[in-house]
């Protein structure tokens, strides 16, 4: 990757070659709308088709991309308070699915077992809730990179994992520690196998797109991943149907916070090149309605956005379930 500092603003740098393959970049979306005013633009690699924000904030200035009221991603808890019989049924079906597919000891209900056969959306939500992680069978170690306030770690600790998180936001770290979780303030570069040991399952939930050098970050992940351990990644999909429809207004472009956007081919190729094996794409969660609503908001069409998303979202989700590369999000699992 070739970087140059913008002489008119030392907080910004320009990306002139692809950080994944070294290919040349050409303009994709020359002007992007953002909550932070700036000259934000997206360029795409002619070779691997990944896209890079350029100009972008330097590592020292990246805090400017995050407003004071920016809330890190909050994962749902395992057992939120039941509000209705329908919610309780869905939870029973999800518990049964997690028991049968992943080995967690949550439910042996035969009735719930029947429900798993006719409730695919509940199964998919349960898969995503645990990030496709199997039962630890004896307290294996799980690391969540960019763990926010630790909601996912709390869930997995409840399910038997020995958990650890790392998070750059000080407020989120304090919240996680108040839950009694082991969370360190920093980035993946601050971990080493010599001092921190190895982890059997490592997750990056919408983190990779925020990192200046994703190649080096994944190398660091590889160093602390146990032999035959698994890596789970969720990140926006540049090839998604909604990105093709909304173009520069697609909400997941999110400048200047999102620095790099992958497509399924570029991310799979990168993982394989870095020595990961059994690289596979898994089914993403339904999110088209949210992306459509938020993208309409970026366009400036706030009125009626919710209704439009409610109507068109299920259609896009249905297409994405048949062809995962059309989904707004892509999820990969790979082994060391």
C-alpha positions as CSV (number, residue, x, y, z in Angstrom):
1,X,0.0,0.0,0.0
2,X,1.3,3.4,-0.9
3,X,0.4,6.3,1.4
4,X,1.0,10.0,1.1
5,X,0.1,12.8,3.6
6,X,-2.2,15.5,2.3
7,X,0.0,18.7,2.6
8,X,-3.1,20.8,3.2
9,X,-4.2,18.7,6.2
10,X,-1.7,16.5,8.1
11,X,-4.7,14.6,9.7
12,X,-5.4,13.0,6.3
13,X,-3.5,10.6,4.1
14,X,-4.0,9.3,0.6
15,X,-4.1,5.7,-0.4
16,X,-2.7,5.2,-3.9
17,X,-2.4,1.4,-4.2
18,X,-4.4,-1.5,-2.8
19,X,-3.3,-2.7,0.6
20,X,-4.3,-6.3,-0.1
21,X,-2.7,-7.0,-3.5
22,X,-0.8,-3.9,-4.5
23,X,-3.1,-3.2,-7.5
24,X,-3.8,0.2,-8.9
25,X,-6.9,2.1,-7.6
26,X,-9.5,3.8,-9.8
27,X,-12.4,6.0,-8.5
28,X,-15.5,4.2,-7.5
29,X,-17.5,6.8,-5.6
30,X,-15.6,10.1,-6.0
31,X,-17.9,11.9,-3.5
32,X,-19.4,10.4,-0.4
33,X,-22.0,11.8,2.1
34,X,-20.9,11.6,5.7
35,X,-21.7,12.7,9.2
36,X,-18.2,14.2,9.3
37,X,-17.7,16.8,6.5
38,X,-14.7,16.1,4.4
39,X,-13.3,15.2,1.0
40,X,-14.3,11.5,1.3
41,X,-14.0,9.3,-1.7
42,X,-13.8,5.6,-2.4
43,X,-11.4,4.0,-4.9
44,X,-11.5,0.4,-6.1
45,X,-8.6,-2.0,-6.9
46,X,-8.5,-3.0,-10.5
47,X,-7.2,-6.4,-9.5
48,X,-9.0,-7.7,-6.4
49,X,-11.9,-5.3,-6.5
50,X,-11.6,-4.3,-2.9
51,X,-12.3,-0.6,-2.2
52,X,-10.3,1.9,-0.1
53,X,-11.3,5.2,1.4
54,X,-9.0,7.9,0.2
55,X,-8.3,10.4,1.6
56,X,-8.7,9.0,5.1
57,X,-7.7,10.0,8.6
58,X,-4.3,8.9,9.7
59,X,-4.0,6.4,12.6
60,X,-3.2,9.3,15.0
61,X,-6.2,11.3,13.8
62,X,-8.8,8.5,13.3
63,X,-10.6,9.6,16.5
64,X,-12.0,12.5,14.5
65,X,-14.1,10.0,12.6
66,X,-16.1,9.1,15.6
67,X,-18.6,11.6,17.1
68,X,-18.7,12.0,20.8
69,X,-22.1,10.3,20.9
70,X,-20.9,7.3,18.7
71,X,-22.1,4.1,20.3
72,X,-20.0,1.0,19.7
73,X,-21.9,-2.0,18.4
74,X,-24.0,-3.7,21.1
75,X,-24.6,-7.4,20.8
76,X,-27.9,-8.8,22.1
77,X,-28.0,-10.7,25.3
78,X,-28.8,-14.4,25.3
79,X,-32.0,-14.2,27.3
80,X,-33.7,-10.8,27.1
81,X,-36.9,-10.5,29.1
82,X,-39.8,-12.4,27.5
83,X,-42.6,-10.1,26.4
84,X,-45.0,-12.5,24.8
85,X,-45.8,-16.2,24.2
86,X,-44.4,-15.7,20.7
87,X,-41.1,-14.5,22.1
88,X,-40.9,-17.4,24.5
89,X,-41.5,-19.8,21.6
90,X,-38.8,-18.3,19.5
91,X,-36.4,-18.5,22.3
92,X,-37.2,-22.1,22.9
93,X,-36.7,-22.9,19.2
94,X,-33.4,-21.0,19.2
95,X,-32.2,-22.8,22.3
96,X,-33.1,-26.1,20.8
97,X,-31.2,-25.2,17.6
98,X,-28.1,-24.2,19.5
99,X,-28.3,-27.5,21.4
100,X,-28.6,-29.7,18.3
101,X,-26.2,-27.8,16.0
102,X,-23.5,-26.6,18.3
103,X,-23.7,-28.8,21.4
104,X,-24.8,-26.2,23.9
105,X,-26.9,-27.7,26.7
106,X,-29.9,-25.3,26.5
107,X,-32.9,-27.4,25.5
108,X,-34.1,-30.9,24.9
109,X,-37.7,-30.0,24.1
110,X,-39.1,-32.2,21.3
111,X,-41.7,-29.5,20.6
112,X,-39.0,-26.9,20.1
113,X,-37.2,-29.4,18.0
114,X,-40.2,-29.5,15.6
115,X,-40.1,-25.7,15.5
116,X,-36.5,-25.6,14.3
117,X,-37.7,-27.3,11.1
118,X,-40.2,-24.5,10.2
119,X,-38.5,-21.4,11.6
120,X,-35.4,-20.8,9.4
121,X,-35.1,-17.1,10.4
122,X,-34.9,-18.1,14.1
123,X,-32.2,-20.6,13.3
124,X,-30.2,-18.0,11.4
125,X,-30.6,-15.5,14.2
126,X,-29.3,-18.1,16.7
127,X,-26.3,-19.0,14.5
128,X,-25.4,-15.3,14.4
129,X,-26.0,-14.9,18.2
130,X,-23.1,-17.3,19.0
131,X,-21.2,-16.3,15.8
132,X,-21.3,-19.9,14.7
133,X,-19.1,-21.0,17.6
134,X,-19.5,-24.6,18.8
135,X,-19.7,-25.6,22.5
136,X,-16.3,-25.2,24.1
137,X,-16.4,-28.6,25.8
138,X,-14.3,-27.7,28.8
139,X,-13.6,-24.0,28.8
140,X,-11.7,-23.3,25.7
141,X,-10.5,-19.7,25.1
142,X,-12.5,-17.2,23.0
143,X,-11.2,-13.7,22.0
144,X,-13.5,-11.0,20.7
145,X,-11.5,-8.2,18.9
146,X,-13.3,-4.9,19.1
147,X,-15.6,-6.3,21.8
148,X,-17.4,-3.0,22.6
149,X,-19.1,-3.2,26.0
150,X,-18.7,-7.0,26.2
151,X,-22.2,-8.2,25.5
152,X,-21.1,-11.0,23.2
153,X,-18.4,-12.0,25.7
154,X,-20.9,-12.1,28.5
155,X,-23.1,-14.4,26.4
156,X,-20.3,-16.8,25.5
157,X,-19.0,-16.9,29.1
158,X,-22.6,-17.9,30.1
159,X,-22.3,-20.7,27.5
160,X,-19.1,-22.0,29.0
161,X,-16.3,-20.3,27.1
162,X,-13.3,-18.7,28.8
163,X,-13.4,-15.2,27.3
164,X,-11.2,-12.3,26.7
165,X,-11.8,-9.1,24.8
166,X,-9.8,-6.2,23.4
167,X,-11.3,-2.8,22.6
168,X,-9.9,0.7,21.8
169,X,-12.7,2.7,23.3
170,X,-12.1,3.5,27.0
171,X,-15.8,3.9,27.8
172,X,-16.7,0.6,26.3
173,X,-13.8,-1.1,28.2
174,X,-15.1,0.3,31.5
175,X,-18.6,-1.0,30.8
176,X,-17.2,-4.5,29.9
177,X,-15.1,-4.6,33.1
178,X,-18.1,-3.6,35.1
179,X,-19.7,-6.8,33.9
180,X,-16.7,-8.7,35.4
181,X,-15.2,-9.4,32.0
182,X,-11.5,-9.6,31.1
183,X,-11.1,-6.8,28.6
184,X,-8.0,-4.9,27.6
185,X,-7.9,-1.5,26.1
186,X,-6.0,-1.6,22.8
187,X,-5.9,-3.4,19.5
188,X,-5.0,-6.8,18.2
189,X,-1.4,-5.6,17.8
190,X,-1.2,-5.4,21.6
191,X,-1.6,-9.2,22.0
192,X,1.1,-11.7,21.7
193,X,1.2,-15.6,22.0
194,X,4.1,-15.3,24.5
195,X,2.2,-13.2,27.1
196,X,-1.5,-13.9,26.2
197,X,-1.3,-17.5,25.0
198,X,-3.4,-18.8,22.1
199,X,-7.2,-18.7,21.5
200,X,-9.4,-21.4,20.1
201,X,-12.0,-19.0,18.6
202,X,-11.4,-15.4,17.6
203,X,-14.2,-13.1,16.3
204,X,-14.1,-9.8,14.5
205,X,-17.7,-8.5,14.3
206,X,-17.6,-5.5,11.9
207,X,-14.1,-4.5,12.9
208,X,-11.9,-5.3,9.9
209,X,-13.4,-2.4,7.8
210,X,-12.2,0.1,10.5
211,X,-8.6,-1.0,10.4
212,X,-5.9,0.9,8.4
213,X,-3.9,-2.2,7.7
214,X,-6.2,-5.3,7.6
215,X,-3.4,-7.5,6.3
216,X,-1.2,-6.9,9.3
217,X,-4.2,-7.2,11.7
218,X,-5.0,-10.6,10.3
219,X,-1.4,-11.7,10.6
220,X,-1.6,-10.7,14.3
221,X,-4.8,-12.7,14.6
222,X,-3.0,-15.7,13.1
223,X,-0.2,-15.5,15.6
224,X,-2.6,-15.8,18.6
225,X,-4.9,-18.4,17.1
226,X,-4.4,-21.9,18.4
227,X,-3.6,-24.8,16.0
228,X,-6.9,-25.7,14.3
229,X,-8.5,-22.8,16.0
230,X,-11.2,-20.8,14.1
231,X,-11.5,-17.2,13.0
232,X,-14.9,-15.6,12.5
233,X,-15.3,-12.4,10.5
234,X,-18.4,-10.3,9.7
235,X,-17.9,-7.3,7.5
236,X,-19.9,-5.3,4.8
237,X,-20.1,-6.8,1.4
238,X,-19.1,-4.4,-1.4
239,X,-20.8,-6.6,-3.9
240,X,-24.1,-6.5,-2.2
241,X,-27.3,-5.8,-4.1
242,X,-28.1,-2.8,-2.0
243,X,-24.7,-1.3,-2.7
244,X,-25.3,-1.7,-6.4
245,X,-28.7,0.0,-6.0
246,X,-27.8,2.8,-3.7
247,X,-24.2,3.4,-4.9
248,X,-22.5,6.1,-3.0
249,X,-25.5,6.4,-0.6
250,X,-25.2,2.8,0.6
251,X,-25.2,3.1,4.4
252,X,-22.4,0.6,5.0
253,X,-19.9,2.8,3.1
254,X,-20.0,4.8,6.3
255,X,-17.1,7.3,5.7
256,X,-14.8,8.2,7.3
257,X,-15.1,5.3,9.7
258,X,-15.0,2.5,7.2
259,X,-11.5,2.5,5.6
260,X,-11.6,-0.7,3.5
261,X,-14.5,-2.7,2.0
262,X,-14.1,-6.3,0.8
263,X,-16.0,-8.5,-1.6
264,X,-16.3,-12.2,-1.1
265,X,-13.5,-13.1,-3.5
266,X,-11.0,-10.6,-2.1
267,X,-11.5,-11.5,1.5
268,X,-11.4,-15.3,0.8
269,X,-8.2,-14.8,-1.2
270,X,-6.6,-12.7,1.5
271,X,-7.3,-15.3,4.2
272,X,-5.9,-18.1,2.1
273,X,-2.8,-16.1,1.3
274,X,-2.1,-15.5,5.0
275,X,-2.2,-19.2,5.8
276,X,-5.7,-19.8,6.9
277,X,-7.3,-23.0,5.8
278,X,-10.9,-24.2,5.3
279,X,-12.0,-20.7,4.4
280,X,-15.7,-20.7,3.9
281,X,-18.5,-18.2,3.6
282,X,-21.5,-18.8,5.9
283,X,-25.0,-17.6,5.7
284,X,-25.4,-13.9,6.8
285,X,-28.2,-12.6,9.0
286,X,-31.2,-10.7,7.4
287,X,-30.3,-7.0,7.4
288,X,-31.6,-5.7,4.1
289,X,-34.5,-3.7,5.7
290,X,-32.1,-1.8,8.0
291,X,-29.7,-1.1,5.2
292,X,-32.5,0.1,2.9
293,X,-34.0,2.3,5.6
294,X,-30.6,3.8,6.5
295,X,-29.5,4.2,2.9
296,X,-32.7,6.2,2.2
297,X,-31.8,8.4,5.1
298,X,-28.3,9.1,3.6
299,X,-30.1,10.0,0.3
300,X,-32.2,12.4,2.4
301,X,-35.5,10.5,2.0
302,X,-36.4,10.1,5.7
303,X,-40.2,10.3,5.2
304,X,-41.5,6.9,4.2
305,X,-38.1,5.2,4.5
306,X,-39.4,2.8,7.2
307,X,-42.4,1.7,5.1
308,X,-40.3,1.2,2.0
309,X,-37.8,-0.9,3.9
310,X,-40.5,-3.0,5.5
311,X,-41.8,-3.8,2.0
312,X,-38.6,-4.3,0.0
313,X,-36.3,-5.6,2.7
314,X,-37.9,-9.1,2.8
315,X,-37.5,-9.4,-1.0
316,X,-33.8,-8.5,-0.9
317,X,-33.3,-10.8,2.1
318,X,-35.0,-13.7,0.2
319,X,-32.6,-13.1,-2.7
320,X,-29.7,-13.0,-0.4
321,X,-30.6,-16.3,1.2
322,X,-30.5,-17.9,-2.2
323,X,-27.3,-16.2,-3.2
324,X,-25.2,-15.0,-0.2
325,X,-23.0,-12.8,-2.3
326,X,-26.0,-10.4,-2.6
327,X,-26.3,-9.8,1.1
328,X,-25.2,-6.5,2.7
329,X,-23.0,-8.4,5.1
330,X,-20.7,-11.3,4.5
331,X,-19.5,-13.7,7.2
332,X,-16.5,-16.0,6.9
333,X,-15.1,-18.7,9.1
334,X,-11.5,-20.0,8.6
335,X,-9.1,-22.2,10.5
336,X,-5.5,-21.8,11.5
